[in-house]
Amino acid sequence: MTADLRPPTTGHRSPITGQILELTDVSKDYRGLRPLRIAGLKVAAGERVAILGLDQTTAEVFVNLVTGASLPDRGDVRLFGRSTSAIADSADWLAVVDRFGIVSSRAVLLDTLTVVQNLAMPFTLDVDPLSADVRERAVALAAEVGLSDATRDRPVRELDAGGRFRVRFGRALALDPAILVFEHPTAELSVLEVADVAARCRDVAVARKTATITLTADRDFGETVASRVLALQPATGRFSGDGWFSRLRRD
């Protein structure tokens, strides 16, 4: 039976068009071997990009830059046409970061709560018991990311790595983000899980028309999820190995 990958209706987002993320001549020193450098990167609404060449520490620095959590030492990061340097205060920043969904092992799951309770947390902290409406929305997310009926009322601590990834994925989707960031998605997955998870990530992004940035060392995962695969050259900050043409022919 084919899964229904249509997103749950949230009713509070207007469509995003045009360029949604742009990095120009960016440099950020994080006490690594060298600063993180990005000579130029543009991501359009609905575009799916994979970036190879960032280790887990550097990927976290990248995520902080593109979400406006930190500012570059040099250069400019623009979100939805606005420089992150123009973010005025914490309330302003929260309004911006709300348009991101971050899928990362750094995202804390509450192991004693059920899968559905964890998925409900972006909607409410009143999860015991869940209201019928919130439970319905959480169950819809579980189905969308490929969590089976049997897992939904089990504590998260009973899930394998693939199940935990899917819970994080579902939570990242909950508020209907304009852009999803997958931060080293295969780091905790078994080899047998990777292909299925990658296909699910791609299919959900396509169904939602959501832009994605996948930061990974796994080229196969990147080529499955993304329509454009880039390899960062750390010394220059330039990208090479763009696989957009071969991917577009297959999409």
One Martini backbone bead per residue (centre of mass of N, CA, C, O) as a GRO file, in nm:
protein
  251
    1MET     BB    1   0.095   0.037   0.024
    2THR     BB    2   0.067   0.367  -0.032
    3ALA     BB    3   0.176   0.641   0.099
    4ASP     BB    4   0.061   0.939   0.244
    5LEU     BB    5   0.242   1.255   0.165
    6ARG     BB    6   0.053   1.450   0.257
    7PRO     BB    7   0.022   1.719   0.431
    8PRO     BB    8  -0.077   1.852   0.698
    9THR     BB    9  -0.304   2.078   0.797
   10THR     BB   10  -0.238   2.422   0.911
   11GLY     BB   11  -0.320   2.726   0.789
   12HIS     BB   12  -0.037   2.940   0.842
   13ARG     BB   13   0.082   2.936   0.542
   14SER     BB   14   0.252   3.097   0.302
   15PRO     BB   15   0.388   3.105   0.016
   16ILE     BB   16   0.715   3.043  -0.109
   17THR     BB   17   0.931   3.246  -0.307
   18GLY     BB   18   1.220   3.224  -0.445
   19GLN     BB   19   1.469   3.333  -0.259
   20ILE     BB   20   1.571   3.202   0.074
   21LEU     BB   21   1.892   3.157   0.036
   22GLU     BB   22   2.205   3.353   0.103
   23LEU     BB   23   2.558   3.323   0.046
   24THR     BB   24   2.830   3.575   0.089
   25ASP     BB   25   3.143   3.565   0.167
   26VAL     BB   26   3.177   3.349   0.401
   27SER     BB   27   3.305   3.370   0.748
   28LYS     BB   28   3.387   3.127   1.024
   29ASP     BB   29   3.521   3.114   1.336
   30TYR     BB   30   3.567   2.786   1.541
   31ARG     BB   31   3.854   2.659   1.613
   32GLY     BB   32   3.961   2.525   1.375
   33LEU     BB   33   4.166   2.462   1.123
   34ARG     BB   34   3.944   2.636   0.975
   35PRO     BB   35   3.735   2.826   0.850
   36LEU     BB   36   3.425   2.878   0.748
   37ARG     BB   37   3.364   2.866   0.393
   38ILE     BB   38   3.143   3.069   0.170
   39ALA     BB   39   3.130   3.205  -0.133
   40GLY     BB   40   2.852   3.059  -0.252
   41LEU     BB   41   2.485   3.042  -0.187
   42LYS     BB   42   2.178   2.915  -0.336
   43VAL     BB   43   1.823   2.892  -0.233
   44ALA     BB   44   1.528   2.787  -0.344
   45ALA     BB   45   1.219   2.733  -0.355
   46GLY     BB   46   1.204   2.379  -0.332
   47GLU     BB   47   1.493   2.316  -0.314
   48ARG     BB   48   1.747   2.044  -0.343
   49VAL     BB   49   2.033   2.028  -0.126
   50ALA     BB   50   2.367   1.898  -0.121
   51ILE     BB   51   2.641   1.875   0.124
   52LEU     BB   52   2.975   1.810   0.098
   53GLY     BB   53   3.241   1.845   0.362
   54LEU     BB   54   3.095   1.839   0.648
   55ASP     BB   55   3.133   1.806   0.951
   56GLN     BB   56   2.968   1.806   1.246
   57THR     BB   57   3.080   2.073   1.350
   58THR     BB   58   3.048   2.242   1.088
   59ALA     BB   59   2.745   2.194   1.055
   60GLU     BB   60   2.662   2.352   1.306
   61VAL     BB   61   2.773   2.621   1.210
   62PHE     BB   62   2.598   2.640   0.958
   63VAL     BB   63   2.323   2.632   1.097
   64ASN     BB   64   2.365   2.890   1.267
   65LEU     BB   65   2.393   3.077   1.023
   66VAL     BB   66   2.120   3.013   0.856
   67THR     BB   67   1.937   3.081   1.129
   68GLY     BB   68   2.080   3.330   1.300
   69ALA     BB   69   2.239   3.238   1.566
   70SER     BB   70   2.480   3.343   1.390
   71LEU     BB   71   2.747   3.542   1.277
   72PRO     BB   72   2.951   3.642   1.055
   73ASP     BB   73   3.270   3.770   1.016
   74ARG     BB   74   3.202   3.747   0.704
   75GLY     BB   75   2.962   3.863   0.523
   76ASP     BB   76   2.641   3.715   0.400
   77VAL     BB   77   2.311   3.637   0.532
   78ARG     BB   78   2.007   3.540   0.361
   79LEU     BB   79   1.659   3.552   0.460
   80PHE     BB   80   1.405   3.614   0.277
   81GLY     BB   81   1.580   3.888   0.187
   82ARG     BB   82   1.733   3.894   0.475
   83SER     BB   83   1.956   3.990   0.692
   84THR     BB   84   2.080   3.861   0.988
   85SER     BB   85   2.192   4.145   1.091
   86ALA     BB   86   1.876   4.258   1.118
   87ILE     BB   87   1.822   4.118   1.368
   88ALA     BB   88   1.699   4.255   1.665
   89ASP     BB   89   1.575   4.001   1.831
   90SER     BB   90   1.439   3.723   1.970
   91ALA     BB   91   1.161   3.753   1.836
   92ASP     BB   92   1.267   3.789   1.551
   93TRP     BB   93   1.424   3.522   1.536
   94LEU     BB   94   1.185   3.326   1.589
   95ALA     BB   95   1.034   3.403   1.326
   96VAL     BB   96   1.257   3.285   1.144
   97VAL     BB   97   1.317   2.992   1.264
   98ASP     BB   98   1.022   2.886   1.212
   99ARG     BB   99   1.100   2.823   0.894
  100PHE     BB  100   1.252   2.587   1.022
  101GLY     BB  101   1.378   2.245   0.985
  102ILE     BB  102   1.553   2.036   1.218
  103VAL     BB  103   1.754   1.744   1.149
  104SER     BB  104   1.886   1.617   1.458
  105SER     BB  105   2.065   1.459   1.713
  106ARG     BB  106   2.041   1.725   1.898
  107ALA     BB  107   1.754   1.660   1.924
  108VAL     BB  108   1.542   1.622   2.179
  109LEU     BB  109   1.417   1.335   2.332
  110LEU     BB  110   1.144   1.183   2.513
  111ASP     BB  111   1.171   0.861   2.617
  112THR     BB  112   0.901   0.831   2.806
  113LEU     BB  113   0.755   0.914   2.570
  114THR     BB  114   0.573   0.900   2.311
  115VAL     BB  115   0.562   0.943   1.986
  116VAL     BB  116   0.309   1.130   1.982
  117GLN     BB  117   0.403   1.321   2.205
  118ASN     BB  118   0.657   1.420   2.061
  119LEU     BB  119   0.500   1.525   1.803
  120ALA     BB  120   0.318   1.736   1.978
  121MET     BB  121   0.521   1.960   2.097
  122PRO     BB  122   0.493   2.193   1.880
  123PHE     BB  123   0.180   2.244   1.978
  124THR     BB  124   0.229   2.120   2.283
  125LEU     BB  125   0.281   2.060   2.646
  126ASP     BB  126  -0.002   1.907   2.665
  127VAL     BB  127   0.049   1.544   2.669
  128ASP     BB  128  -0.119   1.464   2.955
  129PRO     BB  129  -0.334   1.449   2.777
  130LEU     BB  130  -0.436   1.441   2.458
  131SER     BB  131  -0.592   1.590   2.236
  132ALA     BB  132  -0.763   1.504   1.962
  133ASP     BB  133  -0.640   1.714   1.766
  134VAL     BB  134  -0.338   1.670   1.831
  135ARG     BB  135  -0.327   1.370   1.778
  136GLU     BB  136  -0.403   1.383   1.481
  137ARG     BB  137  -0.152   1.546   1.393
  138ALA     BB  138   0.062   1.344   1.498
  139VAL     BB  139  -0.031   1.099   1.332
  140ALA     BB  140   0.013   1.228   1.056
  141LEU     BB  141   0.319   1.258   1.089
  142ALA     BB  142   0.386   0.960   1.132
  143ALA     BB  143   0.288   0.872   0.852
  144GLU     BB  144   0.466   1.060   0.676
  145VAL     BB  145   0.753   0.931   0.803
  146GLY     BB  146   0.695   0.603   0.857
  147LEU     BB  147   0.530   0.533   1.108
  148SER     BB  148   0.387   0.294   1.265
  149ASP     BB  149   0.114   0.208   1.441
  150ALA     BB  150   0.277   0.037   1.662
  151THR     BB  151   0.462   0.297   1.763
  152ARG     BB  152   0.284   0.547   1.869
  153ASP     BB  153   0.249   0.420   2.189
  154ARG     BB  154   0.549   0.419   2.225
  155PRO     BB  155   0.830   0.459   2.359
  156VAL     BB  156   1.112   0.600   2.233
  157ARG     BB  157   1.323   0.402   2.370
  158GLU     BB  158   1.215   0.152   2.170
  159LEU     BB  159   1.360   0.263   1.938
  160ASP     BB  160   1.530   0.283   1.674
  161ALA     BB  161   1.720   0.485   1.483
  162GLY     BB  162   1.506   0.521   1.260
  163GLY     BB  163   1.272   0.604   1.446
  164ARG     BB  164   1.410   0.853   1.570
  165PHE     BB  165   1.446   1.004   1.311
  166ARG     BB  166   1.141   1.025   1.240
  167VAL     BB  167   1.064   1.196   1.481
  168ARG     BB  168   1.243   1.436   1.410
  169PHE     BB  169   1.119   1.482   1.136
  170GLY     BB  170   0.829   1.536   1.228
  171ARG     BB  171   0.895   1.781   1.407
  172ALA     BB  172   1.016   1.956   1.172
  173LEU     BB  173   0.725   1.957   1.014
  174ALA     BB  174   0.493   2.071   1.198
  175LEU     BB  175   0.527   2.402   1.103
  176ASP     BB  176   0.573   2.426   0.802
  177PRO     BB  177   0.839   2.461   0.653
  178ALA     BB  178   1.048   2.612   0.406
  179ILE     BB  179   1.304   2.465   0.549
  180LEU     BB  180   1.523   2.186   0.545
  181VAL     BB  181   1.761   2.033   0.777
  182PHE     BB  182   2.009   1.784   0.728
  183GLU     BB  183   2.214   1.657   0.993
  184HIS     BB  184   2.367   1.394   0.953
  185PRO     BB  185   2.146   1.146   0.899
  186THR     BB  186   2.351   0.871   0.902
  187ALA     BB  187   2.511   0.852   1.176
  188GLU     BB  188   2.276   0.637   1.324
  189LEU     BB  189   2.245   0.452   1.087
  190SER     BB  190   2.191   0.185   0.922
  191VAL     BB  191   2.252   0.056   0.620
  192LEU     BB  192   1.952  -0.059   0.583
  193GLU     BB  193   1.807   0.236   0.631
  194VAL     BB  194   1.900   0.458   0.429
  195ALA     BB  195   1.729   0.432   0.168
  196ASP     BB  196   1.446   0.468   0.296
  197VAL     BB  197   1.496   0.740   0.432
  198ALA     BB  198   1.577   0.902   0.181
  199ALA     BB  199   1.313   0.861   0.023
  200ARG     BB  200   1.131   0.995   0.232
  201CYS     BB  201   1.259   1.274   0.238
  202ARG     BB  202   1.209   1.335  -0.058
  203ASP     BB  203   0.898   1.286  -0.079
  204VAL     BB  204   0.814   1.497   0.129
  205ALA     BB  205   0.946   1.745   0.000
  206VAL     BB  206   0.793   1.727  -0.268
  207ALA     BB  207   0.500   1.731  -0.156
  208ARG     BB  208   0.558   2.018   0.001
  209LYS     BB  209   0.765   2.208  -0.138
  210THR     BB  210   1.044   2.179   0.018
  211ALA     BB  211   1.326   2.291   0.116
  212THR     BB  212   1.669   2.154   0.110
  213ILE     BB  213   1.944   2.069   0.340
  214THR     BB  214   2.215   1.838   0.304
  215LEU     BB  215   2.437   1.721   0.554
  216THR     BB  216   2.691   1.502   0.419
  217ALA     BB  217   2.899   1.196   0.364
  218ASP     BB  218   2.660   1.065   0.188
  219ARG     BB  219   2.616   1.052  -0.139
  220ASP     BB  220   2.370   0.868  -0.177
  221PHE     BB  221   2.183   1.028  -0.002
  222GLY     BB  222   2.212   1.299  -0.148
  223GLU     BB  223   2.113   1.191  -0.434
  224THR     BB  224   1.828   1.116  -0.333
  225VAL     BB  225   1.728   1.391  -0.202
  226ALA     BB  226   1.867   1.558  -0.424
  227SER     BB  227   1.910   1.785  -0.718
  228ARG     BB  228   2.179   1.903  -0.567
  229VAL     BB  229   2.533   1.835  -0.562
  230LEU     BB  230   2.782   1.939  -0.324
  231ALA     BB  231   3.135   2.022  -0.286
  232LEU     BB  232   3.339   2.134  -0.044
  233GLN     BB  233   3.610   2.369  -0.040
  234PRO     BB  234   3.759   2.472   0.242
  235ALA     BB  235   3.985   2.677   0.145
  236THR     BB  236   3.768   2.851  -0.052
  237GLY     BB  237   3.438   2.790  -0.046
  238ARG     BB  238   3.391   2.617  -0.284
  239PHE     BB  239   3.213   2.442  -0.536
  240SER     BB  240   3.188   2.096  -0.636
  241GLY     BB  241   3.033   1.839  -0.805
  242ASP     BB  242   2.779   1.905  -0.958
  243GLY     BB  243   2.474   1.688  -0.986
  244TRP     BB  244   2.217   1.815  -1.129
  245PHE     BB  245   2.179   1.681  -1.409
  246SER     BB  246   2.152   1.380  -1.330
  247ARG     BB  247   1.919   1.428  -1.132
  248LEU     BB  248   1.707   1.564  -1.317
  249ARG     BB  249   1.676   1.317  -1.509
  250ARG     BB  250   1.547   1.138  -1.259
  251ASP     BB  251   1.300   1.335  -1.154
   0.00000   0.00000   0.00000
